[in-house]
Amino acid sequence: METPYPKPISPTQTRIGWIGIGVMGAAMASHLLSAGYSLTIYARTPSKASSLLSQGANLANSPQELARQCDVVFTMVGNPQDVEQIVLQSSGILSTLNPGAVVVDHTSSSPSLARQIYASARKKGCWSVDAPVSGGDIGAREGKLAIFAGGESSVVEWLKPLFDLMGRVTYMGEAGCGQSCKIGNQIMVGANLMGLSEGFVFAEKAGLDLRKYMEAIRGGGAGSMAMELYGGRMIGRDFKPGGFVEYMVKDLGLGVDVVKEDEDGKVVVLPRAALCKQLFSAMVANGDGKLGTQGLITVVERINGK
């Protein structure tokens, strides 16, 4: 019972592995289980896997053990360093992945690392796809994530039955292009969150009812997906994470600090993204790195003496 690429994916035959069962990863993995796929998971803290295990998932003792028995391995971890360790190091996924198997990295990570993983996978007769996502915890739970895929187009198309369970996939180009798309996405999300935060702080200072204010403007030019996802949470002081502030600092850094990847020719001056990164970094410095990104409003409030 195995279906390495290019054998058609099937719930009764394709063996899937998943590493990274946090806020987003657990919800995404659960859709695969609900569709009848055989799922093996690895968790550094096995107790966090109880919900998925109750749905029928199996637990592996290591990334190597997981990779050895899977046709497709998804990763959804925190940082590029985590991805490199789990995929590329001697005890990582690629060390035991079978020829024809595919690694799909949903982590928001570095385009250059995605290219490195792709090259390493091909040397072993395997494939990799960088496929970061956008849509937060709500999108993950509802299976409505935007998925940005980079790699071989035919492999992305082969994976589509799995991607369709989690959201809508768009093929962006060669390896690394999915990650570049996600960085651009986060630059725009950061700008939207900044606008929401400043607009709400201004409206409150002006004596407006914030819920009426949002209802009045959401159908006009100020309306946005960011407002739909986060506006009500900001007003209700609900800062539970769909995506952590500390990860937004990382994502924006991949855009404004791209010179660190020795890609001098691709450096772009991004004033708003740089400012957003500073403000989110201030949240981390204040001990709020584990809040949701909608917590940006608290920084604007502090600046205004609230």
N, C-alpha and C positions, 0 to 999 in steps of 0.2 A: 504493500500500500504506500505508493510514493508517486509524486508528480513533479519532478524537477522540470524547469523550463527546457523545452517548449511544450511539454505535455499539458493538455488542458487542465485548468484548476477545477477541482470537484470537492464538495463538502465531505464526500464519503472516502476520498482518497488523499487529498492534499494535506500534508502535515505542517502545521503552523507553530512557530515559536514566538514568544513575546517577552521582551525584557524592558522593564520600566512601567510600573503599575501605580503611578501617582494619580493626581487629579484627572489628568487627561488620558493617560495610558490605560487605566483600568476601564474607563467608559468605552474607549475604542475597542479594546480587546473583548469586552462583553458582547459587542455586536457580532463578532466572529463566532463566538460560542452560540449565540441565539440563532445564527444561521446554520448551525449544525456542524461546524468545522471542529476537527480535533486540535486542541490548543495546549501547548506545553509552555509554562511560564518559568522564569527565573526571577527570584526576588532576594536581594541581600538581607531583607528582613522578612522571613517567611510568613510571619503573623499577618502582614499586610495583604497576603494573597488569599485570605480566608473566603472573601466574597466570590472571587473567580473560581476557587476550588469547589465551592458549593454549587457553582453552575456547571461543573464538569471538567474544569481544567486540570491538567497534570502539573506537578511541580518537579523541576529539574534541580540538581544539586550544584550545577555550575553552568556558565555560558557554553563551555565546551560540550558538556553532556547534552544540552539543549540543541546546539547546532548540529550535532552528529545525527540526530533523529528527525530533522525538519527539512522541508522543501523551501519554505519561506520563513525568514526570521525578521521580525519587526523590532526596532529599538526606539524607545521614547524616554530618553534620560535627560539629565539636567544641562550638561555643558559639553563643549567640544572635547575637553579632557576626558570626560566619562565615556564619550563615544570612542575615542582613540583607544582607551584601555579595554573596553568591552569588545571592540571589533578587531583591532590590529595587534595587540600585544600577544605574547607567546601563549597566554592562557585564554585568549579571546575567541570570538566566533569563527574567524577565518581559519584558525588552526585545525578545526575539525569539520568544517562545512564541506558537504559533498559536491562534486562537480554538477553543475546545472542548477544548484540551489541559489537563492536570491536573498540578499540582505536589503531591507528597506529601513532607512533611518528617518524617523519622524521628528527627531530632535532638531530644534533650531540651532544650527551649527555653522561651521566655517565652509565656504565654497571650496577652499583649497584642500581641506580635510576630506570633503566629499570626493574630490578628484583623486586624492591619494587612496581612499578606500576602493574606488572603482578600479584603479589600476592594479591594486593588490588582489582584488577579487578576480579580475580577468586572468591574472597569472596562475590562479588556482583552478581556472575553468568555471568559475562562479560569476555571479552578476551582483551589482549593487545599484540601488536607486535612492537618491536623496529626495525625501518627500515631506518636508516640514508642513505644518498645518496652521490654519487660522480659524478662529471661531470660538475659542475659549471653552470653558467647561460646559456651557449650554450646547454649543455646537457638537461637542464630543458626545454628550448624553443623547442628543436627538439625531445623531448620525448626519449632521448637516455641516461638517467641516469643509473649508476650502483647502484642497491639497495641491501643493505645488511640486511637480515631479521633474527631476533631472536624471539623465542616464540614457540608456538605449530605448528608443521609442517603442520597439516591438516588445520589450520586457515590461514597460509601463502599461502597454495595452494588454498584455498577458495578465497583469496584476489587477486589471480593472474590476473583475468580479469581487475582489476583496476591498478595493478602494471604495466601490459603490456602497458598501455596507457602512462606511464611515463618513461619506460625504461626496463631494464632487471633485474629481481630479482634473488638473490641467497640465498637459505636458509642456514644459518650459524650454527644453533643449538638452544639451549634453550634460554630463556629470558636473554638479556644482550650480547649475542654473536654478534648480529648485531652491537651494539655499539663498542665492542672490535675490530671488523673488521674495522670499520670506523677509529678508533684511529690508527690502523696499517696502513691503507690507507694514513692517513694524515702524518704519519712519513715518508712514502715513497714520498709523494707529496712534503713535505718540503725539503727533500734531493734533489729531482729533480729540484725544484725551485732554490735551492742554487747552484746546478751545472750549470743551465742555466745562472744565474746571474753572476757567476764568469767567465764562458766561454765567455759571451758577453763582459764583462769588459776587460778581457784579449785580446780578438780579436780586440776590438776598440783601445786599447793601442798599439797593434801590427800593426795598420794601415790597418786592413782588413775592407772591406765592409761587414756590419753585415748581410745584406740580402743574399749576396752571400755565406757568411760563414755558415748561417743556412741551405741554400739550399744544400751546399756541404756535410754537416754532417748528415742531417736528415735521410738519407737512410742507415746510418751505425750504429755502436754500440751506438752512442750518441743520436740517435733518440728516441723519447718517446712521449707518449700522452701529457705529460706536455709541451713539445716543440710545439706540434701541437696546443694546446689550448692557450698557453701563450707566445710563442716565438715571434710571430709577434706583439703582444701587447707590449711586452717589447721594441722591436726595435722602434715601433711607438709611444712610450711614452703614451700608452693608459692604464691608471691605473684604469679605471672604474671597480667597483667590480662585479665579479661573485660570489665571497665569500670574506667577509671582513677580513682584516688583524687581527682585534681584535678577530674574531672567530677562526682564525688559532692559535692564542696564547692560547685560551681556549682549542682547540682540542689537541694541543701538550702537554699542561699542564695535560690533562687527562691521557697521556701516561707517562710522566716523573715524575709527582707528584702523581702517583697512590697510594703511601703510605698513602695519606690523606684519602683514602677510607678504611683504616684498612685492606688492603689486602697485608700485608708485604711479604707473600710468593710468590706473583706475581710480585714483583718489579723487573724490568730489567734495567740494566745500558745502557743508550742510549746516547752516547756522541754527535752524530750528531743532534739528535732530541733536546737535551738540548741546543746546540748551535743555532739551528734554532729558537727555542723558544726565546732565548735571542735577536736575530736579529729582529724578528718580534715584540718583546716587545719594542725594540728601536724605531721602526716605530710608535708604539702607543704613546710612550713618546714624539716623535717629532710631534704629532698631526695628524699622517697619519693612524690612526686605521680604518678609513672608506674607505681607498683605497683597491683595489683588491690585492690579494696575489702576483701577478706578480710585484707589487711595491717593492718587496724585493731587486730588482736590485739597487734601489736608496741607500740602506744602503751600499752595496758593493762599489758603486760609491763614497759615502762620505768617506769611509775608504781609498779609493785611491785618495782622494783630488779633486774629480770632483764637 
